[in-house]
Amino acid sequence: METYAMALSYAIPGFIVLILTEYLISRWKGISVNEAMDTISSISSGITNTLKSLMGLTIIIISYEWMVTHIALIEIKSTVLVYVLTFIGLDFAGYWSHRFNHTVNVLWNRHIIHHSSEEFNLACALRQNVSAIISIYFFLYIPIALIGVPTEVVALLAPIHFFAQFWYHTRLIDKMGVFEHIIVTPSHHRVHHAINDEYLDKNYSEIFIFWDKLFGTFQQEITEKPAVYGVKKPVNTWNPFFINFIHIWGITKDSWRTKNWRDKIRIWFMPTGWRPEDVQKKYPIHSTTNPYTREKYKTESSLLLKLWSWFQLVITIALMYYLLISISDFEFLQTTNYCIFLMISIFAYTSLMDRHIISLYAESIKLGLGLYLIYYNNGWFEIDTIFQNTTYIIGAYLILSFLLTLYFQLVEKKPNLKLQEG
């Protein structure tokens, strides 16, 4: 876990610099690629995924180390060729896990968060799940386990393979010539994130585009068919926790409501979006049929609320970064408490961005938990040893956060949701 935290402590500043660079270039080119609340929601979602990992909230059914120990047919050393084969093997596994997530109803819940943004930019690449608690795709790593690829090679290349998928979430890079035939490019991935019928469920590849061409899921970007982003059933919220579980909650309700006992079971394993006929008639759900007339989710917000939401995000990133660089000094319970506090904080301010009254209750819990942690730890997790009197600043922030939430919810008139034409 310490190695993972250290890797993130280097990666996160890089992500932030690239997101800011994309924003500045887009302003220079006069192309709008960022919407304030959407960007805050995207980055906040990435933080929740990191916190989940730091708490170890992933149940591994069969570890790669166990497989390579028990089923490897040969033993090989860590050579350059092994690293190349391993990277290709990881990409093969990535293609199929990605495809399963898109095509099996219950598995879509693991991935909906990543597609939920109605924008397409580097920030939306950070929309990663907290709902995939159980690691179910171990069987996809059997090929590299059989040839005896060492565990340490997989452990090194897996995060590199994951981080390498960040850069192509952008609208600012056009087609890339010969690279379009080899690697996944922004053009390929714009197709993948689109809800246009021509583009739906295409281009699952993560690094090498030839998997889609090999398995029949490739689609080129068509100039005359500009991509429209999001999901067919709009999530209509900035709260990453709601987005993470909105699909499985829908399946659960449909399974309960249907009168057909066979449908109660098979709904979980049918193609994504399938619903029992009796439920579909009685409880219709709006789904986008014409992407070009779809309206984007947007909440009317005062300038003060927008500035406060950005401030909340900056504070959250700073507090998480302190956790990453100090995690080796924390006990497991301290790390868990810290992560829970940040998750509640994200839940509170993203709900406030939705203008949802639940933000007030979440903010109350955040204030109580934050003050308790300061009291219990005799300060904010020893931060005063690095930055003197920071505990007082954090305490003041907790109180201000609560008071401003009261103001936005009870004093500043709650605006009606306004839909912006896409």
Secondary structure, DSSP 8 states (H G I E B T S, - for coil): -HHHHHHHHHHHHHHHHHHHHHHHHHHHHT-----HHHHHHHHHHHHHHHHHHHTT--EESS-HHHHHHHH-SS-----HHHHHHHHHHHHHHHHHHHHHHHHSTGGGGGTHHHH--SS-SGGGGG---S---EE--GGGGHHHHHTT--HHHHHHHHHHHHHTTSTT--SS----GGGGGTB--HHHHHHHHB-STTTTT----SSBTHHHHHHT------TTS---BS-SS----S-HHHHHHHHHHHHHHHHHH-S-HHHHHHTTTSSTT---HHHHHHS-----S-GGG-EE--B---HHHHHHHHHHHHHHHHHHHHHHHHGGGS-HHHHHHHHHHHHHHHHHHHHHHTT-THHHHHHHHHHHHHHHHHHHTTSSTTGGGTSTTHHHHHHHHHHHHHHHHHIIIIIS----B--EE-
